[in-house]
Amino acid sequence: MADPSLAAIGEPRRSNWVRLRTLIVLRWIAIGGQLAAITVADRMLDLSLELGWCYLAVGTSIISNLVATFVYPENRRLSEGETVALLLFDITQLVVLLFLTGGLHNPFALLILAPVTISATALQARSTILVGAVAILLITLIARWHIPLRTDLGFVMRMPQDFVFGFWVAIVIGILFLAAYARRVTSEVNAMAEALVATQMALAREQKLTDLGGVVAAAAHELGTPLATIKLVSSELLEELEDERLREDAVLIREQADRCRDILRSMGRAGKDDLHLRHAPVSSVVSEAAQPHETRGKSVFYDIAPLDGEDADQPVVARRPEIIHGVRNLIQNAVDFAETTVWIDIRWDRRQISLRITDDGPGFPPQVLPRIGDPFVRRRRDGSDTTSRPEYEGMGLGLFIAKTLLERTGAELSFANGMESGPGRRGGAIIEVVWPRAAIAQEAVEGRRALGQNQPIAG
C-alpha cells in the first residue's frame, strides 16, 4: 500500500515557483537589447522609425520594472496568475514594437518564443496553452497588419511573401515545439527531484525505526538483570512471608516483573540493532525485510543455497536501512500482485550475493517493463484490473525508491517476466538484485572480535 506522505510528493505543484527578481533581471536585459536595436536601426542603418511610439513601448516596460522593483520585496515569488499576467504583458509589449518596426519582416520577431518557453518551464499546462495561444494570435495579426520598415530615402524593406509565410510557420512551430519540449524535460526533472525527496524520506524513516529498535533492544538487554533480581527476591520473600496479604503482594511483584520481561522481549523483536546484530546472515536480513508481508495471505518460500559447493557458510552482511527498506519494497510489490505464492531465492559465491524475488502474478506489463525504475510510471488498466486492485493508481515510485536505495549499496537490479503461467507457477514478475560480495559482506578476518558494551544512541 502506498504511503500517503510519499504519494503527496508526486503531485505537481507549480505555484509560486518564479521569483519576481528573476523576471525583472530578464526584463532589464530585454529592455537593453530593444534600446540598442532601435538605436542601431536609426543611427547606423538609416531606417525611418516611429521613434516616439517605439520609445513609449519600451518606456512602459521600464516603468513596470521600476514599480516592481521598488514596490515589492526582492524575494517575492509570483503566483500562477501573476506570472501569466507578466508574461502576457511582455508578449504584448514585444508585439507592439514589432508592429511599429515591420512585423514579421523584422528578424527580432523570433523573440516571441522566450515568454512561451518560460511559461512551459514554470507554469501549469493550461497557463502555457493560454500564453502560447495569445502569442500565436498576436504574431498572426502583425504578419498581416504592421507599419513597414522604410529607409530615409523612402525604400520599403520587405521580404518576399513566401518568406514571410515561412517565417510565420517557423515561429508557430517553434512555439508549439519548444513549449512541449521544455515542459516535458522540466516535468521529468521535477519528477526525478520529487522521487529523490521521497527516497530520502523513506530512508530517514527506516533509519529512525532502526534507531528506535536499537533503543528497545538495548533497554531489554540492560533491564534484564534488574528484572531477574526483582523476580528472585520476590520468590525468596514469597517463601518466607506468612502473612497472606504480604504473600499476595510478593506474587503480584513477581508477576509484574515477568510481564515487564515479556513486553521488553516482544518489543525487542521489532528492533534488532544491538551491537552484536549490526551484521547478520543475508537470509536473516532478507527475512526481516519480508516479515511484514509474510502474513498477508500469500505463501512466501525461501530457497537459500550457495552457487558453488565450496562456500557453504552464508555471508554475513551489514543490516543497513537501505538494504532492508529496498528489499521490503520489492517483496511488497511481489506480494501485492502474486496470485498465491512468492519465491525468494538467495545465492552467493566468493564474488557476489544475489537475491531473486519471483511471484505467480500477471507480471510486469510489456509496455512498462523497459521503464521499470523510473519514478511515477503510470499504466492504463483494463476493467478487470481496476476491479481487482482499485487501490493501485500506478507503479513506479515504490520501485524507484527500492532501486535507488539498493543501488546506493552497490547492487545492480534487473526486471523480467517468467515463462510459466498459472497459480503456483513462476510466471509472474522476476526481480533480481546482485551485490558484489565485498560491497555488503563482513568477512571474518582473524576471527570474531568482541564488540564491547552497547553505546548510548545520540539523541
C-alpha positions as CSV (number, residue, x, y, z in Angstrom):
1,M,0.0,0.0,0.0
2,A,1.4,3.4,-0.9
3,D,2.5,5.7,1.9
4,P,0.2,8.8,1.8
5,S,3.1,11.1,2.8
6,L,5.1,9.8,-0.2
7,A,2.1,9.9,-2.6
8,A,1.6,13.6,-1.8
9,I,5.1,14.4,-3.1
10,G,4.3,13.1,-6.6
11,E,1.5,15.7,-7.0
12,P,2.7,18.5,-9.4
13,R,2.8,21.8,-7.6
14,R,4.0,24.6,-9.9
15,S,2.6,27.6,-8.0
16,N,5.0,30.3,-6.6
17,W,8.0,28.9,-8.4
18,V,9.1,32.0,-10.2
19,R,10.9,34.8,-8.3
20,L,9.9,38.3,-9.3
21,R,13.5,39.3,-9.2
22,T,14.3,36.8,-11.9
23,L,11.8,38.2,-14.3
24,I,12.9,41.8,-13.5
25,V,16.5,40.9,-14.4
26,L,15.4,39.3,-17.7
27,R,13.3,42.3,-18.5
28,W,16.2,44.7,-18.0
29,I,18.2,42.6,-20.4
30,A,15.4,42.7,-22.9
31,I,15.0,46.4,-22.5
32,G,18.7,47.0,-23.1
33,G,18.5,44.9,-26.2
34,Q,15.5,46.7,-27.5
35,L,17.0,50.2,-27.0
36,A,20.3,49.0,-28.6
37,A,18.3,47.6,-31.7
38,I,16.3,50.9,-32.1
39,T,19.5,53.0,-31.8
40,V,21.4,50.9,-34.4
41,A,18.5,50.9,-36.8
42,D,18.1,54.7,-36.5
43,R,21.7,55.8,-36.5
44,M,23.6,53.2,-38.5
45,L,21.1,51.6,-40.8
46,D,19.3,54.9,-41.6
47,L,15.8,53.4,-41.1
48,S,12.8,55.6,-40.7
49,L,11.2,54.5,-37.4
50,E,8.3,55.8,-35.4
51,L,10.8,56.7,-32.6
52,G,8.3,58.3,-30.3
53,W,6.0,55.3,-30.3
54,C,8.9,52.9,-30.0
55,Y,10.4,54.6,-27.0
56,L,6.9,54.8,-25.5
57,A,6.6,51.0,-25.8
58,V,10.0,50.5,-24.2
59,G,9.2,53.1,-21.6
60,T,6.1,51.1,-20.4
61,S,8.3,48.1,-19.8
62,I,10.8,50.3,-17.9
63,I,8.1,51.8,-15.7
64,S,6.6,48.4,-14.9
65,N,10.1,47.1,-13.9
66,L,10.7,50.1,-11.7
67,V,7.4,49.7,-10.0
68,A,8.0,46.0,-9.4
69,T,11.5,46.8,-8.1
70,F,10.5,49.4,-5.5
71,V,7.0,48.2,-4.5
72,Y,7.6,44.5,-4.0
73,P,10.4,42.8,-2.0
74,E,13.2,41.1,-3.9
75,N,12.4,37.6,-2.6
76,R,8.8,37.8,-3.6
77,R,7.6,34.7,-5.5
78,L,4.8,35.1,-8.1
79,S,1.6,33.2,-8.1
80,E,0.4,31.4,-11.2
81,G,-1.9,34.3,-12.2
82,E,0.7,37.0,-11.6
83,T,3.3,35.2,-13.7
84,V,0.8,34.7,-16.6
85,A,-0.1,38.4,-16.4
86,L,3.6,39.5,-16.6
87,L,4.3,37.1,-19.5
88,L,1.3,38.3,-21.4
89,F,2.4,41.9,-20.8
90,D,5.9,41.1,-22.2
91,I,4.4,39.4,-25.3
92,T,2.1,42.4,-25.9
93,Q,5.0,44.9,-25.5
94,L,7.1,42.9,-27.9
95,V,4.3,42.6,-30.5
96,V,3.7,46.4,-30.3
97,L,7.4,47.0,-31.1
98,L,7.2,44.5,-33.9
99,F,4.1,46.2,-35.3
100,L,6.0,49.5,-35.3
101,T,9.1,48.1,-37.0
102,G,7.9,45.9,-39.9
103,G,6.1,43.0,-38.3
104,L,7.5,39.6,-39.5
105,H,9.9,41.4,-41.8
106,N,11.8,42.2,-38.6
107,P,14.0,39.2,-37.6
108,F,13.6,40.0,-33.9
109,A,10.1,38.5,-34.2
110,L,11.8,35.3,-33.2
111,L,12.0,36.6,-29.6
112,I,8.3,35.8,-29.1
113,L,9.4,32.3,-28.2
114,A,11.0,33.4,-24.9
115,P,7.9,34.1,-22.8
116,V,6.2,30.9,-24.1
117,T,9.3,28.8,-23.1
118,I,9.4,30.4,-19.6
119,S,5.7,29.6,-19.2
120,A,6.2,25.9,-20.3
121,T,9.1,25.6,-17.8
122,A,7.5,27.1,-14.7
123,L,3.7,27.1,-15.1
124,Q,0.9,24.6,-15.5
125,A,-0.3,23.3,-18.8
126,R,-3.4,25.5,-19.0
127,S,-1.4,28.6,-18.4
128,T,1.1,27.6,-21.1
129,I,-1.7,26.9,-23.5
130,L,-3.1,30.4,-22.8
131,V,0.3,32.1,-23.2
132,G,1.1,30.2,-26.4
133,A,-2.3,30.8,-27.9
134,V,-2.0,34.6,-27.3
135,A,1.5,34.6,-28.8
136,I,0.3,32.8,-32.0
137,L,-2.7,35.1,-32.3
138,L,-0.7,38.3,-32.0
139,I,2.1,37.1,-34.2
140,T,-0.5,36.2,-36.9
141,L,-2.1,39.7,-36.6
142,I,1.2,41.6,-37.1
143,A,2.0,39.3,-40.0
144,R,-1.0,40.9,-41.8
145,W,-1.0,44.4,-40.3
146,H,2.1,46.4,-39.4
147,I,4.0,49.6,-40.2
148,P,6.5,48.8,-43.0
149,L,10.2,49.4,-42.5
150,R,11.4,52.3,-44.6
151,T,14.8,53.9,-45.2
152,D,15.4,57.6,-45.2
153,L,15.1,57.6,-49.0
154,G,11.6,56.0,-48.8
155,F,12.6,52.5,-49.8
156,V,10.4,49.8,-48.2
157,M,12.4,46.9,-46.8
158,R,10.4,43.7,-47.0
159,M,10.9,40.0,-47.7
160,P,9.1,38.1,-50.4
161,Q,5.7,37.0,-49.3
162,D,6.6,33.3,-49.4
163,F,9.5,34.0,-46.9
164,V,7.1,35.9,-44.6
165,F,4.7,33.0,-44.6
166,G,7.6,30.5,-44.0
167,F,8.8,32.7,-41.1
168,W,5.3,32.7,-39.6
169,V,5.1,28.9,-39.9
170,A,8.5,28.5,-38.3
171,I,7.6,30.8,-35.3
172,V,4.3,28.9,-34.8
173,I,6.0,25.5,-34.9
174,G,8.8,26.9,-32.7
175,I,6.2,28.0,-30.1
176,L,4.5,24.6,-30.1
177,F,7.7,22.5,-30.2
178,L,9.7,24.5,-27.6
179,A,6.7,24.6,-25.3
180,A,6.2,20.9,-25.5
181,Y,9.9,20.1,-25.3
182,A,10.6,22.4,-22.3
183,R,7.5,21.2,-20.4
184,R,8.4,17.5,-21.0
185,V,12.0,18.0,-19.8
186,T,11.0,20.1,-16.8
187,S,8.4,17.6,-15.8
188,E,10.9,14.7,-15.9
189,V,13.4,16.7,-13.9
190,N,10.8,17.7,-11.3
191,A,9.5,14.1,-11.1
192,M,13.0,12.8,-10.5
193,A,13.7,15.5,-7.9
194,E,10.4,14.7,-6.1
195,A,11.1,11.0,-6.2
196,L,14.6,11.5,-4.7
197,V,13.0,13.5,-1.9
198,A,10.6,10.6,-1.4
199,T,13.6,8.3,-1.3
200,Q,15.3,10.4,1.3
201,M,12.1,10.4,3.4
202,A,11.8,6.7,3.2
203,L,15.4,6.2,4.2
204,A,15.1,8.6,7.0
205,R,12.0,6.8,8.3
206,E,13.8,3.5,8.1
207,Q,16.8,4.9,9.9
208,K,14.5,6.2,12.7
209,L,12.9,2.8,13.0
210,T,16.3,1.2,13.2
211,D,17.4,3.6,15.9
212,L,14.2,3.1,17.8
213,G,14.8,-0.7,17.6
214,G,18.3,-0.2,18.9
215,V,16.9,1.7,21.9
216,V,14.3,-1.0,22.6
217,A,16.9,-3.8,22.2
218,A,19.3,-2.0,24.5
219,A,16.6,-1.4,27.1
220,A,15.6,-5.1,27.0
221,H,19.2,-6.1,27.4
222,E,20.0,-3.6,30.2
223,L,16.8,-4.2,32.2
224,G,17.1,-7.9,32.0
225,T,19.3,-8.2,35.0
226,P,17.4,-5.9,37.4
227,L,14.1,-7.6,36.5
228,A,15.7,-11.0,37.1
229,T,16.8,-9.7,40.5
230,I,13.4,-8.5,41.4
231,K,11.9,-11.8,40.4
232,L,14.4,-13.7,42.5
233,V,13.9,-11.5,45.6
234,S,10.2,-11.7,45.3
235,S,10.4,-15.5,45.1
236,E,12.5,-15.6,48.2
237,L,10.1,-13.3,50.1
238,L,7.2,-15.5,49.0
239,E,8.8,-18.5,50.7
240,E,9.5,-16.6,53.9
241,L,6.3,-14.5,54.3
242,E,3.5,-15.9,56.4
243,D,1.1,-13.0,56.2
244,E,-1.4,-13.8,53.4
245,R,-1.7,-10.2,52.2
246,L,2.0,-9.8,52.0
247,R,2.3,-13.0,50.1
248,E,-0.2,-11.7,47.6
249,D,1.9,-8.5,47.2
250,A,5.0,-10.6,46.6
251,V,3.2,-12.7,44.0
252,L,2.0,-9.5,42.3
253,I,5.6,-8.2,42.2
254,R,6.8,-11.4,40.6
255,E,4.0,-11.4,38.0
256,Q,4.6,-7.8,37.1
257,A,8.3,-8.5,36.7
258,D,7.5,-11.4,34.3
259,R,5.1,-9.1,32.4
260,C,7.8,-6.4,32.0
261,R,10.2,-9.1,30.8
262,D,7.7,-10.3,28.2
263,I,6.9,-6.8,27.0
264,L,10.5,-5.9,26.5
265,R,11.1,-9.3,24.7
266,S,8.3,-8.7,22.3
267,M,9.4,-5.1,21.6
268,G,12.9,-6.3,21.2
269,R,11.9,-8.5,18.3
270,A,10.9,-5.4,16.3
271,G,14.3,-3.7,16.7
272,K,17.4,-5.7,16.3
273,D,20.1,-3.1,16.0
274,D,22.0,-4.1,19.1
275,L,25.8,-4.1,18.6
276,H,26.1,-7.8,18.2
277,L,23.4,-7.8,15.4
278,R,24.5,-4.9,13.3
279,H,25.6,-7.6,10.9
280,A,23.6,-10.7,10.3
281,P,23.5,-13.6,7.8
282,V,22.0,-12.5,4.5
283,S,19.0,-14.8,4.9
284,S,18.2,-13.1,8.3
285,V,18.3,-9.6,6.8
286,V,16.0,-10.7,3.9
287,S,13.7,-12.4,6.3
288,E,13.5,-9.3,8.4
289,A,12.6,-7.2,5.4
290,A,9.9,-9.7,4.3
291,Q,8.4,-10.2,7.8
292,P,5.6,-7.5,7.5
293,H,4.4,-9.2,4.3
294,E,4.5,-12.8,5.2
295,T,1.1,-12.7,6.9
296,R,-0.9,-11.1,4.1
297,G,-2.5,-14.2,2.7
298,K,0.3,-15.2,0.2
299,S,2.8,-18.1,0.7
300,V,6.4,-17.0,0.8
301,F,9.0,-19.6,0.2
302,Y,12.8,-19.3,0.7
303,D,15.4,-21.1,-1.2
304,I,18.9,-20.5,0.3
305,A,22.0,-22.1,-1.1
306,P,25.5,-21.3,-2.3
307,L,26.2,-21.1,-6.0
308,D,29.1,-23.5,-5.6
309,G,29.7,-26.2,-3.1
310,E,32.9,-24.7,-1.7
311,D,31.4,-21.7,0.2
312,A,28.6,-23.3,2.2
313,D,28.6,-20.7,5.0
314,Q,26.2,-17.8,4.5
315,P,27.9,-14.4,4.1
316,V,27.3,-12.0,7.0
317,V,26.1,-8.7,5.7
318,A,25.5,-5.2,7.1
319,R,22.0,-4.6,8.3
320,R,21.8,-1.2,6.5
321,P,18.5,0.6,6.4
322,E,18.9,1.0,2.6
323,I,19.0,-2.8,2.2
324,I,16.1,-3.5,4.5
325,H,13.8,-0.9,3.1
326,G,14.7,-1.5,-0.5
327,V,14.2,-5.3,-0.3
328,R,11.0,-4.8,1.7
329,N,9.6,-2.6,-1.2
330,L,10.5,-5.3,-3.7
331,I,8.8,-8.0,-1.7
332,Q,5.8,-5.9,-1.1
333,N,5.4,-5.4,-4.8
334,A,5.6,-9.2,-5.3
335,V,3.1,-10.0,-2.6
336,D,0.7,-7.3,-3.9
337,F,0.5,-8.8,-7.4
338,A,1.0,-12.5,-6.6
339,E,-1.9,-14.9,-7.0
340,T,-0.9,-17.3,-4.3
341,T,2.9,-17.6,-3.9
342,V,6.1,-15.6,-3.8
343,W,9.6,-17.2,-4.0
344,I,12.7,-15.7,-2.6
345,D,15.9,-17.2,-3.8
346,I,19.2,-16.3,-2.1
347,R,22.5,-17.3,-3.7
348,W,26.1,-16.5,-3.1
349,D,29.7,-17.3,-4.1
350,R,33.1,-15.8,-3.5
351,R,32.4,-12.8,-5.8
352,Q,28.8,-11.9,-5.4
353,I,25.5,-12.2,-3.5
354,S,22.2,-12.4,-5.4
355,L,18.6,-12.2,-4.4
356,R,15.8,-13.2,-6.8
357,I,12.1,-12.4,-6.0
358,T,9.5,-14.2,-8.2
359,D,5.7,-14.4,-8.0
360,D,2.9,-16.2,-9.8
361,G,1.0,-13.0,-10.7
362,P,0.4,-11.3,-14.1
363,G,4.0,-10.0,-14.3
364,F,5.1,-6.5,-15.4
365,P,3.1,-5.0,-18.4
366,P,5.3,-5.3,-21.5
367,Q,5.0,-1.5,-22.2
368,V,6.2,-0.7,-18.7
369,L,9.0,-3.2,-18.4
370,P,11.7,-1.1,-20.2
371,R,10.9,1.8,-17.9
372,I,10.9,0.0,-14.6
373,G,12.9,2.1,-12.1
374,D,11.8,5.4,-13.4
375,P,9.7,7.5,-11.0
376,F,5.9,7.8,-11.4
377,V,5.4,5.2,-14.1
378,R,1.7,5.0,-14.9
379,R,0.0,2.4,-16.9
380,R,-3.5,2.0,-18.3
381,R,-5.7,-0.7,-16.8
382,D,-8.5,-2.7,-18.2
383,G,-11.7,-3.1,-16.3
384,S,-10.7,-6.4,-14.5
385,D,-7.6,-4.8,-13.2
386,T,-9.5,-1.8,-11.9
387,T,-12.0,-4.1,-10.1
388,S,-9.4,-6.5,-8.6
389,R,-6.9,-3.8,-7.5
390,P,-8.8,-0.5,-7.2
391,E,-6.1,0.9,-4.8
392,Y,-3.4,0.9,-7.4
393,E,-3.2,4.1,-9.4
394,G,0.2,3.1,-10.9
395,M,3.6,1.8,-10.2
396,G,6.9,3.4,-10.2
397,L,7.6,5.4,-7.0
398,G,8.0,2.4,-4.8
399,L,10.2,0.5,-7.2
400,F,12.2,3.7,-7.9
401,I,12.8,4.1,-4.1
402,A,13.9,0.5,-3.8
403,K,16.1,0.7,-6.9
404,T,17.7,3.9,-5.7
405,L,18.4,2.7,-2.2
406,L,19.8,-0.7,-3.3
407,E,22.0,0.9,-5.9
408,R,23.5,3.1,-3.2
409,T,24.7,-0.1,-1.5
410,G,26.4,-1.3,-4.7
411,A,23.6,-3.5,-6.1
412,E,22.5,-4.0,-9.7
413,L,18.8,-4.6,-10.3
414,S,17.2,-6.3,-13.3
415,F,13.5,-6.8,-14.0
416,A,11.8,-9.5,-16.2
417,N,8.8,-11.8,-16.5
418,G,8.6,-15.5,-16.1
419,M,7.8,-18.0,-18.8
420,E,5.4,-20.3,-16.9
421,S,1.7,-19.4,-16.2
422,G,-0.9,-20.2,-13.6
423,P,-1.2,-20.0,-9.8
424,G,1.7,-21.7,-8.1
425,R,4.0,-21.3,-11.1
426,R,6.8,-18.9,-11.5
427,G,5.3,-17.0,-14.3
428,G,4.9,-13.5,-12.8
429,A,7.4,-10.7,-12.2
430,I,11.1,-11.5,-11.6
431,I,13.3,-9.1,-9.8
432,E,17.0,-9.9,-9.4
433,V,19.3,-8.0,-7.1
434,V,23.1,-8.7,-7.3
435,W,25.7,-7.2,-5.0
436,P,29.4,-7.5,-5.2
437,R,30.2,-9.5,-2.1
438,A,32.8,-7.0,-1.0
439,A,30.2,-4.2,-1.0
440,I,28.0,-5.5,1.8
441,A,29.6,-8.7,3.3
442,Q,31.6,-8.6,6.6
443,E,34.2,-11.2,6.0
444,A,35.8,-12.9,9.1
445,V,39.3,-11.6,9.5
446,E,41.3,-13.0,12.4
447,G,38.2,-14.5,13.8
448,R,35.4,-12.6,15.5
449,R,36.4,-9.9,17.9
450,A,34.4,-8.6,21.0
451,L,32.2,-5.6,20.2
452,G,32.3,-4.1,23.7
453,Q,29.4,-2.5,25.6
454,N,26.4,-1.0,23.9
455,Q,27.0,2.7,23.4
456,P,24.3,5.3,24.1
457,I,22.5,6.4,20.9
458,A,22.9,10.2,20.4
459,G,19.6,12.0,20.6
